């Protein structure tokens, strides 16, 4: 990586030294082309490795749009597909060392992984004495010990390749990535978090959370019950009637509200591989269920952060622009000294994010409303519209880097909206939001599981 960084840095320095004679337009075009070339070189180098280096690159692709040039984040997205599995002999050695001979003898482990990621891979297994189906999530050797050095190496590679301008905001965000990486390789923490969410959702028939089997769980292996289901984007889910798909979408939205309003603990990884859909009748269940599979990226938020976030949500719903702006200032991604027109526009963009949760048809585009007056999440194309509106405004000249916590929370919200859009669900989220904001009941019945607020 050091060699790659020095090579990239030398090439960028040479490019800058020979560009000063060009016109402004030519310099801009050449600079963009060089950034793309540098970014592709970076991805090619990272892609030769495994473990936390690749995971860091994937995180930067997901969360780095505020810090990295567009050419870099586009190239880094390639790493999301580079998840080749480790050979069985190496994985088997980890299992044997972690579990010991006696425990391993209780299990029949399938050598073929059912999933592979940058930090580890997953194998199905069967417990011999009772036939229980389970999965083993196995961490690659040495990953947990390499997090800090790998992150520092990637940061240094970005620095010498001149792909990012380092400053306090970027450094804060980098430290947040470091903390998240340490959480993701802390399997004891993930096991505890999984069990905590399972207990919270135990009485909600819409969700399934695997049960952790502590007797087979170690610092580098998590053993859980195998929970079957279909990918969110599968044909089986797409073939469901609209009403059933919409109920699944409502469940996903309510879960996000519970994480935000009730628990202050949010699963921030929007990867659809973390979810499955179990259809009614497939496992004795009477209704469709969302299977939640991964709790390695769960983050806890303080009241100091959540209070202004909830203030902005409430103010957006109530169309209280000054309160939206005040919440943004409290979160430190708006500044009171900005021109009023910029603050107003920023607040309006924030308010537009709540479009699916607003009173029916309040400012909805025609494409976003069905003939029953319900919101059409996929057809609305809301995330793209909001992004275009922000880019066209003066916001881009003032807005730099949001608080690191907000970056991850924003990514989660986009993930929830996308999850619902992929389901092609059609419903208005206002009743759910009002339940959490004001403790109101839905359809004249009892408050839902989040209605205690």
C-alpha positions as CSV (number, residue, x, y, z in Angstrom):
1,X,0.0,0.0,0.0
2,X,2.9,2.3,0.7
3,X,4.4,1.6,-2.7
4,X,1.0,2.2,-4.3
5,X,0.6,5.5,-2.5
6,X,4.0,6.8,-3.5
7,X,3.3,5.8,-7.1
8,X,-0.1,7.5,-7.1
9,X,1.3,10.6,-5.4
10,X,4.2,10.9,-7.9
11,X,1.7,10.6,-10.8
12,X,-0.6,13.3,-9.3
13,X,2.3,15.7,-8.7
14,X,3.5,15.2,-12.3
15,X,0.0,15.9,-13.5
16,X,-0.3,19.1,-11.5
17,X,3.1,20.3,-12.7
18,X,2.2,19.9,-16.3
19,X,-1.4,21.3,-16.1
20,X,-0.7,25.0,-15.3
21,X,-0.2,25.9,-19.0
22,X,-3.7,24.7,-19.9
23,X,-6.8,26.7,-20.0
24,X,-9.2,26.6,-17.0
25,X,-11.7,24.3,-18.8
26,X,-8.9,22.0,-19.9
27,X,-7.4,21.9,-16.4
28,X,-10.8,21.0,-15.0
29,X,-11.3,18.2,-17.5
30,X,-7.8,16.9,-17.0
31,X,-8.1,17.0,-13.3
32,X,-11.4,15.0,-13.3
33,X,-9.8,12.4,-15.6
34,X,-6.8,12.2,-13.3
35,X,-9.0,11.8,-10.3
36,X,-10.8,8.9,-12.0
37,X,-7.6,7.3,-12.9
38,X,-6.2,7.7,-9.4
39,X,-9.4,6.3,-7.9
40,X,-9.4,3.3,-10.1
41,X,-5.8,2.6,-9.2
42,X,-6.7,2.9,-5.5
43,X,-9.6,0.4,-6.0
44,X,-7.4,-2.0,-7.9
45,X,-4.8,-2.0,-5.1
46,X,-7.3,-2.4,-2.3
47,X,-9.1,-5.1,-4.3
48,X,-6.1,-7.3,-4.1
49,X,-6.5,-7.5,-0.3
50,X,-9.1,-8.8,2.1
51,X,-10.3,-8.0,5.6
52,X,-10.6,-4.6,7.0
53,X,-8.9,-2.8,4.1
54,X,-11.7,-3.8,1.8
55,X,-14.3,-3.0,4.4
56,X,-12.8,0.5,5.0
57,X,-13.0,1.1,1.2
58,X,-16.7,-0.1,1.2
59,X,-17.5,2.2,4.1
60,X,-15.9,5.2,2.3
61,X,-18.0,4.4,-0.8
62,X,-21.2,4.4,1.4
63,X,-20.4,7.3,3.7
64,X,-17.7,9.3,1.9
65,X,-19.8,11.5,-0.5
66,X,-19.3,14.5,1.8
67,X,-15.5,14.0,2.0
68,X,-14.3,12.5,-1.2
69,X,-14.5,13.5,-4.8
70,X,-17.4,12.0,-6.8
71,X,-14.9,10.1,-9.0
72,X,-13.4,8.4,-5.9
73,X,-16.7,7.3,-4.3
74,X,-17.9,6.0,-7.7
75,X,-14.8,3.9,-8.1
76,X,-14.9,2.6,-4.4
77,X,-18.4,1.2,-5.0
78,X,-16.6,-1.5,-7.0
79,X,-15.3,-2.9,-3.8
80,X,-18.8,-3.7,-2.6
81,X,-18.9,-6.6,-5.1
82,X,-15.4,-7.9,-4.2
83,X,-16.3,-10.5,-1.6
84,X,-14.7,-13.7,-2.7
85,X,-14.7,-16.4,0.0
86,X,-11.7,-17.8,1.8
87,X,-10.9,-21.4,1.0
88,X,-12.4,-24.0,3.3
89,X,-9.1,-25.3,4.7
90,X,-8.3,-21.9,6.2
91,X,-11.8,-21.4,7.6
92,X,-11.9,-24.9,9.0
93,X,-8.7,-24.1,10.9
94,X,-10.3,-21.1,12.5
95,X,-13.4,-23.1,13.6
96,X,-11.3,-25.8,15.1
97,X,-9.1,-23.4,17.0
98,X,-12.1,-21.3,18.3
99,X,-14.5,-24.1,19.2
100,X,-12.2,-26.9,20.2
101,X,-12.5,-30.5,19.2
102,X,-15.5,-31.4,21.5
103,X,-17.7,-28.6,20.4
104,X,-16.8,-28.9,16.8
105,X,-17.7,-32.6,16.9
106,X,-21.3,-31.6,17.8
107,X,-21.7,-29.8,14.5
108,X,-21.8,-30.8,10.9
109,X,-20.5,-27.7,9.0
110,X,-21.1,-27.2,5.3
111,X,-17.8,-26.4,3.6
112,X,-19.5,-24.2,1.0
113,X,-20.2,-20.7,2.4
114,X,-23.7,-19.2,2.0
115,X,-22.3,-15.7,2.2
116,X,-18.9,-13.9,2.1
117,X,-18.0,-10.4,3.0
118,X,-14.9,-8.4,3.6
119,X,-14.5,-9.3,7.3
120,X,-15.7,-12.9,7.3
121,X,-18.0,-15.5,5.8
122,X,-21.0,-17.5,6.8
123,X,-21.4,-21.3,6.7
124,X,-24.6,-23.3,7.4
125,X,-24.3,-26.1,10.0
126,X,-26.5,-28.7,11.6
127,X,-26.3,-29.8,15.3
128,X,-25.9,-33.6,15.2
129,X,-27.8,-34.5,18.4
130,X,-31.1,-32.7,17.6
131,X,-30.8,-31.5,13.9
132,X,-31.0,-27.8,14.8
133,X,-30.0,-25.7,11.8
134,X,-27.6,-22.9,12.5
135,X,-25.2,-20.6,10.8
136,X,-21.6,-19.8,11.8
137,X,-20.3,-16.3,11.0
138,X,-16.6,-16.7,11.0
139,X,-14.2,-13.8,11.1
140,X,-11.1,-13.9,8.9
141,X,-7.8,-14.5,10.8
142,X,-6.1,-11.4,12.1
143,X,-8.8,-8.9,11.0
144,X,-9.5,-7.6,14.4
145,X,-5.9,-6.9,15.1
146,X,-5.4,-5.1,11.8
147,X,-8.2,-2.5,12.0
148,X,-6.1,0.5,13.2
149,X,-3.1,-0.1,11.0
150,X,-5.3,-0.8,7.9
151,X,-7.3,2.4,8.4
152,X,-4.2,4.4,8.9
153,X,-2.7,2.9,5.7
154,X,-5.8,3.7,3.7
155,X,-5.8,7.3,5.0
156,X,-2.2,7.6,4.1
157,X,-2.8,6.2,0.6
158,X,-5.6,8.8,0.1
159,X,-3.3,11.5,1.4
160,X,-0.2,10.8,-0.8
161,X,-2.5,10.2,-3.8
162,X,-4.0,13.6,-3.1
163,X,-7.5,12.3,-3.3
164,X,-8.8,14.1,-0.3
165,X,-8.2,17.3,1.6
166,X,-7.5,16.4,5.3
167,X,-9.1,18.6,7.9
168,X,-10.8,18.5,11.3
169,X,-14.1,17.3,9.8
170,X,-12.5,14.5,7.7
171,X,-10.4,13.4,10.7
172,X,-13.5,13.2,12.9
173,X,-15.3,11.1,10.3
174,X,-12.2,8.9,10.0
175,X,-12.3,8.3,13.7
176,X,-16.0,7.4,13.5
177,X,-15.1,4.8,10.8
178,X,-12.4,3.5,13.1
179,X,-14.9,3.1,16.0
180,X,-17.5,1.4,13.7
181,X,-14.8,-1.0,12.4
182,X,-13.9,-2.0,15.9
183,X,-17.6,-2.6,16.7
184,X,-18.0,-4.7,13.6
185,X,-15.1,-7.0,14.5
186,X,-16.2,-7.2,18.2
187,X,-18.3,-10.4,17.9
188,X,-19.1,-10.4,21.7
189,X,-20.7,-7.0,21.3
190,X,-22.6,-8.1,18.2
191,X,-23.9,-11.2,20.0
192,X,-25.1,-9.1,22.9
193,X,-26.7,-6.6,20.5
194,X,-28.4,-9.3,18.5
195,X,-29.9,-10.8,21.7
196,X,-31.0,-7.3,22.9
197,X,-32.9,-6.7,19.6
198,X,-34.4,-10.2,19.7
199,X,-35.8,-9.6,23.2
200,X,-37.2,-6.2,22.1
201,X,-39.0,-7.7,19.1
202,X,-39.9,-11.0,20.7
203,X,-43.6,-10.1,20.9
204,X,-43.8,-8.5,17.5
205,X,-44.9,-11.1,14.9
206,X,-43.7,-9.0,12.0
207,X,-40.0,-9.5,12.8
208,X,-37.7,-12.5,13.2
209,X,-34.3,-12.1,14.9
210,X,-31.9,-15.1,15.1
211,X,-31.2,-16.6,18.5
212,X,-27.5,-16.6,19.4
213,X,-26.1,-19.9,20.5
214,X,-23.5,-18.9,23.1
215,X,-22.0,-22.4,23.4
216,X,-20.7,-22.1,19.9
217,X,-20.0,-18.3,20.0
218,X,-16.4,-17.1,20.5
219,X,-14.5,-13.8,20.0
220,X,-14.2,-14.7,16.3
221,X,-17.3,-16.8,15.6
222,X,-21.0,-16.0,16.1
223,X,-23.4,-19.0,16.1
224,X,-27.1,-18.2,15.4
225,X,-30.2,-20.1,14.4
226,X,-30.6,-20.4,10.7
227,X,-33.6,-18.2,9.6
228,X,-34.8,-18.8,6.1
229,X,-36.3,-16.1,3.9
230,X,-36.3,-14.5,0.4
231,X,-34.2,-11.6,-0.7
232,X,-36.1,-8.3,-0.6
233,X,-35.7,-7.9,-4.3
234,X,-36.7,-11.5,-5.2
235,X,-39.5,-12.5,-7.6
236,X,-41.4,-14.2,-4.7
237,X,-41.6,-10.9,-2.8
238,X,-42.4,-8.9,-5.9
239,X,-45.3,-11.2,-6.7
240,X,-47.0,-10.4,-3.4
241,X,-50.2,-8.4,-3.5
242,X,-49.8,-4.7,-3.0
243,X,-51.4,-4.8,0.4
244,X,-48.9,-7.3,1.8
245,X,-45.9,-5.5,0.3
246,X,-47.2,-2.3,1.9
247,X,-47.5,-3.9,5.3
248,X,-43.9,-5.0,5.1
249,X,-42.9,-1.5,4.2
250,X,-44.8,-0.1,7.2
251,X,-43.0,-2.6,9.4
252,X,-39.6,-1.4,8.2
253,X,-40.6,2.2,8.7
254,X,-41.9,1.6,12.2
255,X,-38.8,-0.3,13.2
256,X,-36.7,2.7,12.2
257,X,-38.9,5.0,14.3
258,X,-38.6,2.6,17.3
259,X,-34.8,2.7,16.9
260,X,-34.8,6.5,16.7
261,X,-37.5,7.5,19.1
262,X,-37.6,4.7,21.7
263,X,-34.2,3.0,21.8
264,X,-31.7,5.5,20.6
265,X,-29.9,2.6,19.0
266,X,-29.9,2.2,15.2
267,X,-28.7,-0.4,12.7
268,X,-26.9,1.9,10.3
269,X,-25.9,-0.5,7.6
270,X,-28.4,-0.3,4.7
271,X,-27.1,-3.4,2.9
272,X,-30.1,-5.4,1.7
273,X,-28.1,-8.6,2.5
274,X,-28.9,-7.9,6.2
275,X,-32.7,-8.6,5.5
276,X,-34.8,-11.4,4.3
277,X,-38.6,-11.7,3.8
278,X,-40.3,-14.8,5.2
279,X,-43.7,-15.2,3.5
280,X,-46.8,-16.2,5.4
281,X,-47.2,-19.9,5.8
282,X,-43.5,-20.8,5.0
283,X,-42.6,-21.5,8.6
284,X,-45.9,-21.8,10.4
285,X,-46.1,-18.1,10.6
286,X,-49.5,-16.5,9.9
287,X,-48.2,-13.3,8.3
288,X,-45.3,-12.1,6.3
289,X,-42.2,-11.3,8.3
290,X,-39.0,-9.3,8.0
291,X,-35.9,-11.3,9.1
292,X,-33.1,-9.2,10.6
293,X,-29.8,-10.8,10.1
294,X,-26.9,-8.5,11.1
295,X,-26.3,-6.3,14.1
296,X,-22.6,-5.5,13.6
297,X,-23.2,-1.9,12.6
298,X,-25.6,-0.8,15.4
299,X,-24.8,2.6,16.8
300,X,-26.0,4.2,20.0
301,X,-26.9,7.9,20.0
302,X,-26.9,10.3,22.9
303,X,-29.9,12.6,23.7
304,X,-27.7,15.6,22.9
305,X,-27.7,14.4,19.3
306,X,-31.2,12.9,19.1
307,X,-33.1,15.8,20.6
308,X,-32.3,18.3,17.8
309,X,-32.9,15.5,15.2
310,X,-36.3,14.8,16.6
311,X,-36.9,18.6,16.8
312,X,-36.2,18.9,13.1
313,X,-38.5,16.0,12.3
314,X,-41.3,17.5,14.4
315,X,-40.7,20.9,13.0
316,X,-40.6,19.6,9.4
317,X,-44.0,17.9,9.9
318,X,-45.5,21.0,11.4
319,X,-44.0,23.2,8.6
320,X,-42.1,25.3,11.2
321,X,-39.1,26.4,9.2
322,X,-37.4,28.5,11.9
323,X,-37.5,25.4,14.3
324,X,-36.0,23.2,11.5
325,X,-33.2,25.7,11.0
326,X,-32.6,25.9,14.8
327,X,-32.3,22.1,14.9
328,X,-29.8,22.2,12.1
329,X,-27.7,24.8,13.9
330,X,-27.8,22.8,17.1
331,X,-26.5,19.8,15.1
332,X,-23.7,22.0,13.7
333,X,-24.5,21.5,10.0
334,X,-26.1,24.9,9.6
335,X,-24.5,28.1,10.8
336,X,-26.4,31.0,12.2
337,X,-24.2,33.5,10.3
338,X,-25.2,32.1,6.9
339,X,-27.4,34.3,4.7
340,X,-31.1,34.0,5.5
341,X,-31.9,32.7,2.0
342,X,-29.4,29.9,2.4
343,X,-30.7,28.9,5.8
344,X,-34.3,29.0,4.5
345,X,-33.4,26.8,1.5
346,X,-31.5,24.4,3.6
347,X,-34.4,24.1,6.0
348,X,-36.8,23.6,3.0
349,X,-34.6,20.8,1.7
350,X,-34.7,19.1,5.1
351,X,-38.4,19.4,5.3
352,X,-38.8,17.9,1.8
353,X,-37.2,14.6,3.1
354,X,-40.4,14.1,5.1
355,X,-42.6,14.1,2.1
356,X,-43.9,10.5,2.5
357,X,-44.7,11.3,6.1
358,X,-46.6,14.5,5.5
359,X,-50.5,14.8,5.5
360,X,-51.9,13.1,2.4
361,X,-51.1,14.8,-0.9
362,X,-49.4,17.8,0.8
363,X,-47.1,18.9,-2.0
364,X,-46.8,15.4,-3.4
365,X,-45.9,15.3,-7.1
366,X,-48.6,13.7,-9.3
367,X,-46.5,10.6,-9.9
368,X,-46.3,9.9,-6.2
369,X,-50.0,9.5,-5.6
370,X,-52.1,6.5,-6.4
371,X,-55.9,6.6,-7.1
372,X,-56.6,5.9,-3.4
373,X,-54.5,9.0,-2.4
374,X,-51.7,6.8,-1.0
375,X,-48.0,7.6,-1.4
376,X,-46.1,5.6,-4.0
377,X,-42.6,5.2,-2.6
378,X,-40.9,3.9,-5.7
379,X,-42.5,6.2,-8.3
380,X,-41.9,9.3,-6.2
381,X,-38.1,9.1,-6.8
382,X,-37.7,11.2,-3.6
383,X,-34.0,10.7,-2.8
384,X,-33.0,11.7,-6.3
385,X,-35.3,14.8,-6.3
386,X,-34.0,16.0,-2.9
387,X,-30.4,15.5,-4.1
388,X,-31.0,17.5,-7.3
389,X,-32.7,20.3,-5.4
390,X,-29.8,20.6,-3.0
391,X,-27.3,20.6,-5.8
392,X,-29.0,23.3,-7.7
393,X,-29.3,25.7,-4.8
394,X,-26.7,27.9,-3.1
395,X,-26.4,25.3,-0.3
396,X,-23.5,23.6,-2.1
397,X,-21.4,26.7,-1.6
398,X,-21.9,26.7,2.1
399,X,-22.5,23.1,3.1
400,X,-19.3,21.2,3.7
401,X,-19.3,18.3,6.1
402,X,-22.2,17.3,8.4
403,X,-21.6,15.9,11.8
404,X,-20.3,12.3,11.6
405,X,-23.4,11.0,13.5
406,X,-25.7,12.6,10.9
407,X,-23.9,11.0,8.0
408,X,-24.7,7.5,9.3
409,X,-28.2,8.4,10.3
410,X,-28.9,9.9,6.9
411,X,-27.6,6.8,5.2
412,X,-30.0,4.7,7.4
413,X,-32.9,6.8,6.4
414,X,-32.1,6.5,2.7
415,X,-31.8,2.8,3.2
416,X,-35.2,2.6,4.8
417,X,-36.8,4.6,2.0
418,X,-35.1,2.4,-0.6
419,X,-36.2,-0.8,1.2
420,X,-39.8,0.4,1.0
421,X,-39.4,1.6,-2.7
422,X,-37.9,-1.8,-3.7
423,X,-41.1,-3.4,-2.2
424,X,-43.1,-1.0,-4.4
425,X,-45.2,-0.3,-1.3
426,X,-47.9,2.4,-1.4
427,X,-49.0,4.0,1.9
428,X,-48.8,7.2,3.8
429,X,-46.4,7.2,6.7
430,X,-48.2,10.1,8.5
431,X,-50.1,8.0,11.0
432,X,-46.9,6.2,12.0
433,X,-45.0,9.4,12.5
434,X,-47.8,11.0,14.5
435,X,-47.9,8.0,16.8
436,X,-44.2,8.5,17.6
437,X,-44.3,12.3,17.7
438,X,-47.5,12.7,19.7
439,X,-48.5,9.2,21.0
440,X,-51.6,9.0,18.8
441,X,-53.3,5.8,18.0
442,X,-53.8,4.4,14.5
443,X,-57.2,3.6,13.1
444,X,-58.9,4.4,16.4
445,X,-57.2,1.4,18.2
446,X,-54.6,1.0,20.8
447,X,-51.2,2.7,20.4
448,X,-48.7,0.7,18.5
449,X,-45.4,-0.6,19.9
450,X,-43.9,2.8,19.6
451,X,-46.9,4.7,20.9
452,X,-45.5,5.3,24.4
453,X,-44.1,8.6,23.3
